[in-house]
Amino acid sequence: LAVRVTRRQVKRRRVLRWYPAAWRERYGNELVDLLSDTYADNPLPTRAWIGIVMAGVNERGREAALIGRASRREDRVRGGALIVLAAWALFIVAGSGFAKYSEHWSAVTPLSDRTVPSIAIVVLQVATFVGVALCGVAALVSWPSFSRFAQHVGARQVIRLVRPAIVAGAISIASTAIIVEVSHHMSSFQRNVAPGPYRAVFLAWAVLLVVCLAVIVVTIGRVVLRLEYSERQLRVLSVAALTTSAAMSVIFVSLVVWWVSIAQHASWFFTSGVVGAPGALTPVPMVGCGVVMLAGLATAAWGSQRVVAFVNDTRSNL
Amino acid sequence: MNDTAATKSWRRPNDPSVLILTSLADGAKHGYALSKDIEHFAGVVLSPGTLYGAITRLEESGLIEPEVEVDRRRPYRITGAGSIALAEVVADMARLVAVGSQRLGTVTWRFA
């Protein structure tokens, strides 16, 4: 019995890992005692477990100033900018999928019907460039804070903190190099049409890149939450975040315009790709890209709303 | 106490924060005692995650405060600000009950 109780206590203590360290330090023992008082020697009901997981994630969100009103305004704008960065990562995933899927659209679209989709693609590319440039601006603006942080905590701590992103980046580059090398030895038919191992490998590579991107974004978030920003830096970050959100809206609208235009004039592109063949209006890859981008837009709106509050505060203080 | 959106957001009668403040109004209690008391007077079973989420927010807002641990259990008590906040919530609810009762013509309520 003693062993069982100990194991149960250990298991109960394990649910605390969903909470941030500071919260665990303050309330962890109390929560574990409450669980023991409430459920005695019985297993934790699924509903209670889910409630604790959700509450833990909620506390983490509050600690990172991603949700809630209690955090400092500086933390809120930083959290808002990070949420917009996460939204941008979703756009990178959806945009990469769209770029791959749509790469041969002009070859099967009548010349007279290419104007609108061409403009949509150009606008989409310009907005993407703006978004990438703004991420660069945010990184440049953060550099002095990062340098101060690195000097303060030491190189070993910094390397430990950014190691996941470095590993994820290295894996991304190495796997991409391998895929490019392999695909150079294949015909266009083998790469794009023929089912077989290449398609499976390509999908696995795409999933790997998404995971690596998620790791990099989370690592950036963990670093940024440790940095101290000046009022001026925060102003630049907030403008960059809001402009990136606007760029995402432009990208989404461009994608929809391209989609509608191709569906009207070259819908066979969404099926066999043979001119004049029966077409489709809602191909799975486009629906997937659209859904991921919509999720990105919703995320960007959430982040922007936190940033806007900061911008309004700043204006009223001027 | 400031009547801000942040403090108004939890002013529903079944809100965990209101239930906790109501429970603490007659004396300090630790987590399990709070949970049982709330279940007894309101018929609401707060999950451990919800209870401690609300305790965290109330302590951050200065509406409750911890006492010294007794047998590894830490009781919480309501603060002055917490009592004022609870009184405002109760007054709001009382007004609602009075209007509702009057319009239903069932019971006549009088509140100062």
Interface residues (C-beta under 8 A of the other chain):
Chain A: W23 Y27 N29 E30 L31 D33 L34 L35 D37 T38 R47 A48 G51 I52 V53 M54 A55 G56 N58 E59 R69 A70
Chain B: A5 A6 H30 G31 Y32 S35 S47 P48 G49 T50 L51 Y52 G53 I55 T56 R57 E60 S61 R72 R73 R74
